[in-house]
Amino acid sequence: MGDFISWINQNAQAISIYVAVVVAVVPALWAFALNLRLRNKALQHERFNIYHDLVRQLVQPDAPGGAMSIDRQIAVVFELRNFPEYYELTMRMLEGLRATWTNPNSARLTQEIGFTIDYIAANSKLKPKPTTDSGSATPPQ
């Protein structure tokens, strides 16, 4: 124990510098971690809003009783690939839409739905349900 105390006395200046650095750095790291956590929460909230806005654009016309743009819906279906945290829901939703939209005029949309389902299946552990039709569904107009 005497050697330890003598070592502390010999290295007191260096020890005080190390302690001062640690005392200064720990609160800064804590603040940085809190800031990252808050930014992550804000980003999650923003992604939540964007995802739900895309879903709304996919299934709801701009005006009540108005026609829906197939090209916009195709773009929305494609963009849903950018939300891996929602893949499970997206897969079920798109499979349901493909099964209920049955108008030959929207073959491009149901084809894009199939591409997105395949993309999600390839990039996650989810597997698509087998389809019995040729993918010729369409959204309600």
Residue frames relative to the residue before (quaternion, step in Angstrom):
aa qw qx qy qz dx dy dz
M 1.0000 0.0000 0.0000 0.0000 0.00 0.00 0.00
G 0.6190 0.5591 -0.3341 0.4389 3.55 1.09 -0.72
D 0.6307 0.5271 -0.3313 0.4632 3.60 1.05 -0.76
F 0.6349 0.5334 -0.3266 0.4536 3.58 1.02 -0.81
I 0.6689 0.4872 -0.3055 0.4711 3.59 0.87 -0.90
S 0.6571 0.4954 -0.3211 0.4687 3.57 0.93 -0.78
W 0.6220 0.5266 -0.3404 0.4689 3.62 1.09 -0.71
I 0.6317 0.5242 -0.3246 0.4698 3.60 1.02 -0.82
N 0.6616 0.5047 -0.3118 0.4586 3.59 0.90 -0.87
Q 0.6757 0.4913 -0.2954 0.4634 3.59 0.97 -0.78
N 0.7823 0.3080 -0.1453 0.5216 3.59 1.08 -0.71
A 0.2401 0.8202 -0.4932 0.1623 3.59 1.21 0.44
Q 0.6571 0.5131 -0.3258 0.4459 3.58 0.92 -0.82
A 0.6708 0.4833 -0.3001 0.4759 3.60 0.88 -0.88
I 0.6421 0.5190 -0.3248 0.4614 3.59 0.97 -0.84
S 0.6614 0.5059 -0.3199 0.4520 3.60 0.90 -0.83
I 0.6213 0.5246 -0.3401 0.4723 3.59 1.09 -0.68
Y 0.6560 0.5087 -0.3089 0.4642 3.60 0.92 -0.89
V 0.6559 0.5013 -0.3110 0.4709 3.58 0.94 -0.88
A 0.6511 0.5158 -0.3187 0.4567 3.61 0.93 -0.83
V 0.6451 0.5105 -0.3195 0.4702 3.58 0.99 -0.82
V 0.6604 0.5010 -0.3088 0.4663 3.58 0.89 -0.90
V 0.6578 0.5066 -0.3103 0.4631 3.59 0.92 -0.89
A 0.6846 0.4653 -0.2885 0.4812 3.61 1.05 -0.66
V 0.7064 0.4857 -0.2693 0.4389 3.59 0.96 -0.86
V 0.6275 0.5701 -0.3568 0.3924 3.63 0.87 -0.81
P 0.6869 0.4451 -0.3237 0.4746 3.68 0.76 -0.78
A 0.6257 0.5308 -0.3459 0.4550 3.59 1.05 -0.70
L 0.6520 0.4957 -0.3097 0.4830 3.59 0.98 -0.79
W 0.6249 0.5344 -0.3322 0.4622 3.58 1.01 -0.77
A 0.6654 0.4911 -0.2988 0.4762 3.58 0.92 -0.92
F 0.6339 0.5300 -0.3244 0.4605 3.57 1.01 -0.79
A 0.6583 0.5058 -0.3024 0.4683 3.58 0.95 -0.89
L 0.6481 0.5045 -0.3192 0.4729 3.59 0.97 -0.80
N 0.6393 0.5246 -0.3215 0.4611 3.57 1.00 -0.82
L 0.6453 0.5090 -0.3194 0.4717 3.59 0.96 -0.83
R 0.6473 0.5229 -0.3180 0.4544 3.57 0.96 -0.84
L 0.6650 0.4913 -0.3032 0.4737 3.59 0.94 -0.86
R 0.6496 0.5057 -0.3196 0.4692 3.59 0.96 -0.81
N 0.6333 0.5256 -0.3279 0.4639 3.59 1.02 -0.78
K 0.6444 0.5070 -0.3204 0.4744 3.60 0.96 -0.83
A 0.6541 0.5051 -0.3143 0.4671 3.60 0.95 -0.86
L 0.6489 0.5089 -0.3139 0.4706 3.58 1.00 -0.80
Q 0.6308 0.5212 -0.3316 0.4696 3.60 0.98 -0.80
H 0.6569 0.5050 -0.3076 0.4679 3.58 0.95 -0.88
E 0.6526 0.5078 -0.3121 0.4678 3.59 0.98 -0.84
R 0.6566 0.4966 -0.3108 0.4751 3.61 0.95 -0.85
F 0.5940 0.5548 -0.3506 0.4652 3.60 1.07 -0.74
N 0.6918 0.4762 -0.2808 0.4645 3.59 0.82 -0.98
I 0.6500 0.5084 -0.3222 0.4640 3.59 0.94 -0.83
Y 0.6512 0.5198 -0.3214 0.4501 3.59 0.89 -0.92
H 0.7052 0.4592 -0.2776 0.4635 3.58 0.81 -0.96
D 0.6019 0.5292 -0.3609 0.4768 3.59 1.13 -0.53
L 0.6355 0.5194 -0.3291 0.4670 3.61 1.01 -0.76
V 0.6386 0.5132 -0.3284 0.4701 3.58 0.95 -0.84
R 0.6388 0.5191 -0.3257 0.4652 3.59 0.95 -0.86
Q 0.6646 0.5016 -0.3038 0.4631 3.60 0.92 -0.87
L 0.6353 0.5432 -0.3269 0.4409 3.59 1.11 -0.63
V 0.8342 0.2681 -0.0997 0.4715 3.58 0.80 -0.96
Q 0.7416 0.3753 -0.2160 0.5123 3.62 1.18 -0.28
P 0.4161 -0.7045 0.5073 0.2706 3.62 -0.80 0.94
D 0.6485 -0.5306 0.3801 0.3917 3.57 -1.24 0.47
A 0.7814 0.1215 -0.0502 0.6101 3.56 1.03 -0.84
P 0.5897 -0.5765 0.4130 0.3865 3.60 -1.04 0.67
G 0.8217 0.1865 -0.1720 0.5104 3.54 -0.85 1.02
G 0.5333 0.6437 -0.3992 0.3766 3.60 1.27 -0.06
A 0.5593 -0.5905 0.4645 0.3503 3.52 -1.29 0.38
M 0.3472 -0.7207 0.5616 0.2114 3.53 -1.19 0.58
S 0.4278 -0.6990 0.5144 0.2527 3.56 -1.03 0.80
I 0.4160 -0.7141 0.5104 0.2379 3.56 -0.65 1.14
D 0.6522 0.5239 -0.3266 0.4399 3.59 0.93 -0.85
R 0.6412 0.4975 -0.3297 0.4824 3.60 0.98 -0.75
Q 0.6525 0.5089 -0.3217 0.4602 3.58 0.94 -0.82
I 0.6181 0.5295 -0.3418 0.4699 3.59 1.03 -0.74
A 0.6574 0.5023 -0.3094 0.4688 3.59 0.93 -0.88
V 0.6405 0.5195 -0.3249 0.4630 3.60 0.99 -0.80
V 0.6418 0.5143 -0.3287 0.4643 3.59 0.90 -0.91
F 0.6443 0.5125 -0.3210 0.4681 3.59 0.96 -0.80
E 0.6843 0.5021 -0.2893 0.4426 3.61 0.89 -0.92
L 0.5618 0.6097 -0.3943 0.3965 3.61 1.12 -0.49
R 0.5346 0.6282 -0.3979 0.4016 3.60 1.24 -0.30
N 0.6530 0.5530 -0.2999 0.4217 3.58 1.19 -0.56
F 0.6784 0.4642 -0.2805 0.4957 3.59 1.25 0.13
P 0.0900 -0.8484 0.5196 0.0460 3.60 0.46 1.16
E 0.6013 0.5704 -0.3698 0.4199 3.60 1.11 -0.51
Y 0.7275 0.3751 -0.2237 0.5292 3.59 1.28 -0.31
Y 0.2885 0.8037 -0.4895 0.1769 3.62 1.22 0.21
E 0.6456 0.5312 -0.3445 0.4270 3.60 0.86 -0.85
L 0.6846 0.4616 -0.2743 0.4929 3.59 0.88 -0.95
T 0.6449 0.5336 -0.3259 0.4395 3.58 0.90 -0.90
M 0.6394 0.5279 -0.3230 0.4562 3.57 0.94 -0.89
R 0.6859 0.4727 -0.2957 0.4676 3.62 0.79 -0.96
M 0.6585 0.5198 -0.3126 0.4455 3.57 0.93 -0.92
L 0.6969 0.4698 -0.2852 0.4608 3.59 0.83 -0.96
E 0.6251 0.5162 -0.3476 0.4712 3.60 1.01 -0.69
G 0.6555 0.5050 -0.3095 0.4684 3.58 1.00 -0.77
L 0.6573 0.4991 -0.3113 0.4710 3.59 0.96 -0.84
R 0.6460 0.5194 -0.3245 0.4556 3.58 0.93 -0.84
A 0.6764 0.4914 -0.2961 0.4620 3.59 1.01 -0.77
T 0.7484 0.4087 -0.2319 0.4681 3.62 1.03 -0.65
W 0.6557 0.4721 -0.3242 0.4920 3.61 1.12 -0.45
T 0.1023 0.8390 -0.5177 0.1326 3.57 -0.08 1.30
N 0.3963 0.6692 -0.5245 0.3463 3.57 0.53 1.18
P 0.4780 -0.7038 0.4391 0.2888 3.62 -0.67 1.02
N 0.5927 0.5986 -0.3694 0.3924 3.63 1.15 -0.43
S 0.7360 0.4079 -0.2418 0.4831 3.60 1.16 -0.27
A 0.1734 0.8178 -0.5289 0.1466 3.57 1.06 0.68
R 0.6193 0.5449 -0.3481 0.4453 3.62 1.04 -0.72
L 0.6582 0.5069 -0.3119 0.4610 3.60 0.98 -0.82
T 0.6991 0.4469 -0.2905 0.4766 3.59 0.81 -0.90
Q 0.5821 0.5484 -0.3770 0.4672 3.58 1.16 -0.47
E 0.6647 0.4862 -0.3009 0.4809 3.59 0.96 -0.85
I 0.5917 0.5423 -0.3621 0.4740 3.59 1.09 -0.66
G 0.6537 0.5099 -0.3074 0.4671 3.59 0.95 -0.85
F 0.6400 0.5192 -0.3242 0.4645 3.59 0.99 -0.83
T 0.6784 0.4843 -0.2940 0.4677 3.57 0.94 -0.88
I 0.6182 0.5209 -0.3453 0.4767 3.60 1.00 -0.72
D 0.6546 0.5011 -0.3097 0.4737 3.60 0.95 -0.85
Y 0.6326 0.5329 -0.3245 0.4589 3.59 1.01 -0.82
I 0.6623 0.4967 -0.3033 0.4720 3.58 0.90 -0.95
A 0.6553 0.5105 -0.3171 0.4577 3.58 0.92 -0.87
A 0.6816 0.4870 -0.2907 0.4623 3.59 0.97 -0.81
N 0.7636 0.3658 -0.1864 0.4984 3.59 1.11 -0.63
S 0.7310 0.2813 -0.2199 0.5814 3.58 1.22 0.36
K 0.6016 -0.5562 0.4252 0.3847 3.55 -1.30 -0.07
L 0.4947 0.6655 -0.4242 0.3639 3.58 1.29 0.02
K 0.1916 -0.7656 0.6048 0.1066 3.53 -1.12 0.72
P 0.4485 -0.6991 0.4830 0.2774 3.60 -0.88 0.89
K 0.4956 -0.6095 0.5206 0.3345 3.52 -1.25 0.49
P 0.5031 -0.6414 0.4686 0.3404 3.60 -0.97 0.72
T 0.2829 -0.7526 0.5722 0.1618 3.55 -1.06 0.80
T 0.3380 -0.7460 0.5405 0.1925 3.53 -1.14 0.68
D 0.6882 0.4404 -0.2860 0.5007 3.59 1.21 -0.39
S 0.6059 -0.5736 0.4182 0.3593 3.55 -1.31 0.11
G 0.5834 -0.6016 0.3760 0.3954 3.59 1.20 0.19
S 0.4556 0.6885 -0.4523 0.3375 3.59 1.05 0.67
A 0.3037 0.7544 -0.5240 0.2532 3.56 0.75 1.02
T 0.1284 -0.7849 0.6012 0.0783 3.54 -1.24 0.37
P 0.5355 -0.6264 0.4510 0.3428 3.56 -1.13 0.53
P 0.5901 -0.5460 0.4265 0.4144 3.56 -1.17 0.35
Q 0.2907 -0.7749 0.5385 0.1582 3.58 -0.96 0.82
